């Protein structure tokens, strides 16, 4: 094996989510650009160097070389993660394969001795796979961070700080909306449900789910990893958390494109909402506090040096040194999968309450 040193990185999967070169508008609090992809994120973090990438598809390997060879000429390209892990000594690996193909790759990466893993959302598409991934990482001593992107953006932390300061009293209800043709439970609904879990700060205990009318026969994940919208349904769901918070999930392809979370407290409410470009939930603008009838104010954005995937990468590197805790660990990401699977099971059983 080549000894490439500490904080050398490998990437599994070369779709746009890992290879995009362009950066978003400068939406971080410090007006810094936010990398759109894993590879762009790694290039933005001092002391972290991309060493190797891989993909089963030749056309994607070729596209990576066309896009990045001028900037990253020393990066080695492999046909699959087994070859890459055999030849490279890596500290961090990003796993960005299709949604239903994360599990075995994460397990192989952990067993190869990689200390830090970033897995794209959802963690997996079955609970058995989630548990196998978490067990493999625990046994190997690997840290597993799941890239639920909103946890790494100012809006969530702006709202959380306002709740901690008792700006709206105790939260008892959370209502989430996700609309648009990509509003599929596993693919993008996981962002909405994970956001609800982020603010609930408790274990989900039971759910009730009702799938969209044209997808009521879906009882397990039947998607193709996110390429098409079929086999990954929308739903209306209710979640009860152990601390008494109850949440409503409205996730449907048959409504206007949107992402919105409403946090309802005893004396007010906070609304986090995207505009059409997705800027608001990234920047912290679009986080509004309603403290009385007709009275609202935009909250000041929580300060973050980095946002998005760059923040996720920097945090994992710090966690490997014992200087940080993971914002989105695998055990948190499993909650979203448990809830989604619960929605499917509730539908199958005639919309009954499903214990988690």
C-alpha positions as CSV (number, residue, x, y, z in Angstrom):
1,X,0.0,0.0,0.0
2,X,1.2,3.5,-0.7
3,X,1.7,5.5,2.5
4,X,0.2,8.8,1.6
5,X,0.1,10.2,5.2
6,X,-2.5,11.6,7.5
7,X,-5.6,13.4,6.2
8,X,-5.3,12.0,2.7
9,X,-8.7,11.4,1.2
10,X,-10.5,9.0,-1.1
11,X,-13.9,9.5,-2.8
12,X,-16.2,6.7,-3.9
13,X,-18.6,7.8,-6.6
14,X,-18.0,10.5,-9.2
15,X,-21.5,11.9,-9.9
16,X,-22.1,15.7,-9.7
17,X,-22.5,15.6,-6.0
18,X,-18.8,14.8,-5.7
19,X,-17.2,16.4,-8.8
20,X,-19.1,19.8,-9.3
21,X,-16.5,22.5,-9.6
22,X,-18.6,25.6,-9.3
23,X,-19.4,27.3,-6.0
24,X,-22.7,28.6,-4.7
25,X,-23.3,32.3,-4.2
26,X,-21.4,33.5,-1.1
27,X,-24.0,32.6,1.4
28,X,-21.9,31.9,4.5
29,X,-22.0,34.4,7.3
30,X,-18.5,35.5,6.6
31,X,-19.4,36.0,2.9
32,X,-17.2,33.0,1.8
33,X,-18.1,30.9,-1.2
34,X,-19.6,27.5,-0.3
35,X,-18.2,24.5,-2.3
36,X,-21.0,22.5,-4.0
37,X,-19.3,19.1,-4.1
38,X,-17.1,16.8,-1.9
39,X,-14.0,17.2,-4.1
40,X,-14.4,21.0,-4.1
41,X,-14.9,20.9,-0.4
42,X,-11.7,18.9,0.2
43,X,-9.7,21.3,-1.9
44,X,-10.9,24.2,0.4
45,X,-9.6,22.7,3.7
46,X,-5.9,23.3,4.6
47,X,-4.1,20.1,5.6
48,X,-6.5,17.8,3.7
49,X,-5.4,16.4,0.3
50,X,-7.4,14.4,-2.2
51,X,-5.3,11.3,-3.0
52,X,-7.7,9.0,-4.9
53,X,-11.1,8.6,-6.4
54,X,-13.1,5.7,-8.0
55,X,-16.2,4.9,-9.9
56,X,-17.6,1.8,-11.6
57,X,-18.5,3.8,-14.7
58,X,-15.8,4.6,-17.2
59,X,-17.5,7.8,-18.4
60,X,-17.6,9.3,-15.0
61,X,-13.9,8.5,-14.4
62,X,-13.1,10.2,-17.7
63,X,-15.3,13.2,-16.8
64,X,-13.4,13.6,-13.5
65,X,-10.1,13.7,-15.3
66,X,-11.4,16.3,-17.8
67,X,-12.8,18.5,-15.0
68,X,-10.1,18.2,-12.3
69,X,-6.8,17.0,-13.9
70,X,-5.4,20.5,-14.3
71,X,-6.0,21.3,-10.6
72,X,-5.4,17.9,-9.1
73,X,-2.9,16.1,-11.4
74,X,-1.6,13.7,-8.7
75,X,-5.0,12.2,-7.8
76,X,-5.1,8.5,-8.8
77,X,-8.3,7.1,-10.4
78,X,-9.5,3.6,-9.7
79,X,-12.3,1.4,-11.1
80,X,-13.8,0.5,-7.7
81,X,-13.4,1.1,-4.0
82,X,-11.8,-2.3,-3.4
83,X,-8.9,-1.5,-5.7
84,X,-8.6,2.0,-4.1
85,X,-8.6,0.7,-0.5
86,X,-6.0,-2.0,-1.4
87,X,-3.6,0.5,-3.0
88,X,-4.0,3.6,-0.9
89,X,-3.6,4.4,2.8
90,X,-6.4,6.9,3.5
91,X,-7.5,8.8,6.6
92,X,-10.9,10.0,5.3
93,X,-13.2,8.6,2.6
94,X,-16.4,10.1,1.1
95,X,-19.0,7.5,0.1
96,X,-21.4,9.0,-2.5
97,X,-22.7,6.0,-4.4
98,X,-26.4,5.5,-5.2
99,X,-28.7,5.7,-2.1
100,X,-29.2,1.9,-1.8
101,X,-25.5,1.1,-2.3
102,X,-24.0,2.9,0.7
103,X,-23.9,0.1,3.1
104,X,-21.3,-2.4,1.8
105,X,-19.0,0.4,0.7
106,X,-19.0,2.0,4.2
107,X,-18.5,-1.4,5.8
108,X,-15.5,-2.1,3.5
109,X,-14.0,1.3,4.1
110,X,-14.3,0.9,7.9
111,X,-12.8,-2.6,7.8
112,X,-9.9,-1.2,5.7
113,X,-8.8,1.0,8.7
114,X,-10.0,4.3,7.4
115,X,-10.5,6.6,10.5
116,X,-13.1,9.0,9.1
117,X,-16.0,8.4,6.7
118,X,-18.5,10.9,5.2
119,X,-21.5,9.1,3.8
120,X,-24.1,10.9,1.6
121,X,-27.7,10.8,2.8
122,X,-29.7,8.7,3.3
123,X,-27.5,6.6,5.5
124,X,-29.1,3.5,3.8
125,X,-32.5,2.3,2.6
126,X,-33.1,-0.5,5.2
127,X,-32.6,-0.6,9.0
128,X,-30.6,-3.8,8.7
129,X,-28.0,-2.0,6.5
130,X,-28.0,1.0,8.9
131,X,-27.2,-1.3,11.8
132,X,-24.5,-3.2,9.9
133,X,-22.8,0.1,9.0
134,X,-22.9,1.5,12.5
135,X,-21.6,-1.8,13.9
136,X,-18.8,-2.0,11.5
137,X,-17.7,1.6,12.3
138,X,-17.9,0.9,16.0
139,X,-15.8,-2.2,15.8
140,X,-13.2,-0.5,13.6
141,X,-13.1,2.7,15.7
142,X,-14.1,4.8,12.6
143,X,-16.1,8.0,12.9
144,X,-19.1,8.1,10.5
145,X,-20.5,11.5,9.5
146,X,-23.6,11.6,7.3
147,X,-24.0,14.7,5.1
148,X,-27.4,16.0,5.9
149,X,-26.5,19.4,4.5
150,X,-28.8,21.7,6.5
151,X,-27.1,20.7,9.8
152,X,-24.0,22.4,8.4
153,X,-25.7,25.7,7.4
154,X,-26.3,28.8,9.5
155,X,-30.1,28.7,9.3
156,X,-30.5,25.7,11.6
157,X,-28.0,27.0,14.2
158,X,-29.7,30.4,14.1
159,X,-33.0,28.9,14.9
160,X,-31.5,26.5,17.5
161,X,-29.9,29.5,19.3
162,X,-33.2,31.3,19.4
163,X,-34.9,28.3,20.9
164,X,-32.1,27.9,23.5
165,X,-32.6,31.6,24.4
166,X,-36.3,30.9,25.1
167,X,-37.4,33.2,22.3
168,X,-40.5,31.1,21.6
169,X,-40.9,29.1,24.8
170,X,-40.8,25.3,24.8
171,X,-41.4,23.7,21.4
172,X,-44.3,21.2,21.2
173,X,-45.0,21.0,17.5
174,X,-42.8,20.9,14.4
175,X,-44.3,21.0,10.9
176,X,-42.2,20.3,7.8
177,X,-43.0,20.7,4.1
178,X,-41.1,19.4,1.1
179,X,-42.5,19.8,-2.4
180,X,-41.4,19.4,-6.0
181,X,-40.7,16.5,-8.3
182,X,-37.8,15.3,-6.2
183,X,-39.8,15.2,-3.0
184,X,-39.1,11.5,-2.4
185,X,-38.9,10.2,1.1
186,X,-35.5,8.6,0.9
187,X,-33.8,10.9,-1.6
188,X,-34.7,14.4,-0.4
189,X,-37.4,13.7,2.3
190,X,-34.5,12.6,4.5
191,X,-33.3,16.2,4.6
192,X,-36.7,17.3,5.9
193,X,-37.1,14.5,8.4
194,X,-33.5,14.9,9.6
195,X,-34.2,18.6,10.1
196,X,-37.2,17.7,12.3
197,X,-35.1,15.3,14.3
198,X,-32.4,18.0,14.7
199,X,-34.8,20.3,16.4
200,X,-36.8,17.6,18.3
201,X,-33.5,16.5,20.0
202,X,-35.2,13.2,21.1
203,X,-35.8,9.7,20.0
204,X,-38.7,9.0,17.7
205,X,-41.1,6.6,19.4
206,X,-43.9,6.0,17.0
207,X,-45.2,7.1,13.6
208,X,-48.3,7.1,11.4
209,X,-47.8,7.4,7.6
210,X,-50.0,7.8,4.6
211,X,-48.3,7.5,1.2
212,X,-49.3,9.6,-1.8
213,X,-52.3,8.1,-3.7
214,X,-50.3,7.0,-6.7
215,X,-47.6,5.3,-4.6
216,X,-49.7,3.4,-1.9
217,X,-48.3,0.0,-3.0
218,X,-44.7,0.8,-2.1
219,X,-43.8,-1.1,1.1
220,X,-40.0,-1.1,0.8
221,X,-37.5,1.1,-1.1
222,X,-37.9,0.4,-4.8
223,X,-35.9,3.3,-6.2
224,X,-32.8,3.3,-8.4
225,X,-30.6,5.4,-6.2
226,X,-32.2,8.7,-7.1
227,X,-31.9,8.8,-10.9
228,X,-35.7,8.5,-11.3
229,X,-38.6,9.5,-9.0
230,X,-40.4,6.1,-9.1
231,X,-40.2,3.6,-6.2
232,X,-39.4,6.3,-3.7
233,X,-42.7,7.8,-2.6
234,X,-44.0,11.0,-1.0
235,X,-46.0,10.8,2.2
236,X,-47.9,12.6,4.9
237,X,-46.7,11.5,8.3
238,X,-46.9,12.0,12.0
239,X,-44.0,11.5,14.4
240,X,-44.1,11.3,18.2
241,X,-40.8,11.8,20.0
242,X,-40.0,10.6,23.5
243,X,-39.9,14.1,24.9
244,X,-43.5,14.8,23.9
245,X,-42.8,16.8,20.7
246,X,-45.0,15.8,17.8
247,X,-44.2,16.6,14.2
248,X,-46.0,16.6,10.9
249,X,-44.2,15.6,7.7
250,X,-45.8,16.9,4.4
251,X,-43.6,15.5,1.6
252,X,-45.1,15.2,-1.8
253,X,-44.1,15.4,-5.5
254,X,-47.6,16.8,-6.2
255,X,-47.0,20.3,-4.7
256,X,-45.0,23.4,-5.4
257,X,-41.2,23.1,-4.9
258,X,-40.5,24.1,-1.3
259,X,-38.5,23.4,1.9
260,X,-40.0,24.7,5.1
261,X,-39.8,23.9,8.8
262,X,-42.0,25.6,11.3
263,X,-41.0,25.3,15.0
264,X,-44.0,26.1,17.2
265,X,-43.5,27.1,20.8
266,X,-45.6,28.2,23.7
267,X,-45.1,31.9,23.0
268,X,-44.2,32.1,19.3
269,X,-42.9,30.2,16.3
270,X,-39.8,30.2,14.1
271,X,-40.0,29.5,10.3
272,X,-37.1,28.3,8.2
273,X,-37.8,28.5,4.5
274,X,-36.0,28.2,1.2
275,X,-36.6,30.5,-1.7
276,X,-36.6,29.0,-5.2
277,X,-32.7,28.9,-5.3
278,X,-32.4,27.4,-1.9
279,X,-30.4,30.5,-0.6
280,X,-32.4,31.3,2.5
281,X,-32.0,28.1,4.4
282,X,-28.3,28.3,3.5
283,X,-27.6,31.8,4.6
284,X,-29.8,32.3,7.6
285,X,-31.9,34.9,5.9
286,X,-35.4,33.3,5.7
287,X,-35.3,32.4,9.4
288,X,-38.1,34.4,10.8
289,X,-39.4,34.6,14.4
290,X,-43.1,35.3,15.0
291,X,-43.7,36.4,18.6
292,X,-47.1,37.9,18.4
293,X,-50.0,38.5,16.1
294,X,-48.7,40.2,12.9
295,X,-45.2,40.7,14.5
296,X,-42.2,39.0,13.0
297,X,-38.5,39.6,12.6
298,X,-35.7,38.1,10.6
299,X,-33.1,36.5,12.9
300,X,-29.4,37.4,12.6
301,X,-27.5,34.6,11.1
302,X,-25.5,32.3,13.4
303,X,-21.7,32.9,12.7
304,X,-20.0,30.0,10.8
305,X,-16.6,30.2,9.2
306,X,-17.6,27.4,6.8
307,X,-20.9,26.0,5.6
308,X,-22.1,22.9,3.7
309,X,-19.7,20.1,2.8
310,X,-16.6,22.2,3.7
311,X,-17.9,22.5,7.3
312,X,-18.7,18.8,7.4
313,X,-15.1,17.9,6.2
314,X,-13.4,20.4,8.6
315,X,-15.5,19.1,11.5
316,X,-14.6,15.4,10.8
317,X,-10.9,16.3,10.6
318,X,-11.2,18.1,14.0
319,X,-13.2,15.2,15.5
320,X,-10.4,12.8,14.5
321,X,-8.1,14.9,16.6
322,X,-10.6,15.0,19.5
323,X,-11.3,18.7,19.0
324,X,-15.0,18.4,17.9
325,X,-18.1,16.3,18.1
326,X,-19.9,15.3,15.0
327,X,-23.0,17.4,14.1
328,X,-24.5,14.6,12.0
329,X,-23.2,11.2,13.3
330,X,-24.5,7.9,11.9
331,X,-26.7,7.2,14.9
332,X,-28.6,10.5,14.2
333,X,-29.0,9.7,10.5
334,X,-30.5,6.3,11.3
335,X,-33.4,8.1,12.9
336,X,-34.6,9.4,9.5
337,X,-34.4,5.9,8.0
338,X,-36.3,4.4,10.9
339,X,-39.1,7.0,10.5
340,X,-39.3,6.5,6.7
341,X,-39.5,2.7,7.1
342,X,-42.1,3.3,9.7
343,X,-44.2,5.4,7.3
344,X,-44.1,2.6,4.7
345,X,-45.1,0.0,7.3
346,X,-47.9,2.1,8.6
347,X,-49.3,2.4,5.1
348,X,-49.0,-1.3,4.6
349,X,-51.0,-2.0,7.8
350,X,-53.8,0.5,7.0
351,X,-52.2,3.6,8.5
352,X,-51.9,2.2,12.0
353,X,-49.4,3.5,14.6
354,X,-46.0,1.9,14.2
355,X,-43.7,1.7,17.2
356,X,-40.0,2.4,16.5
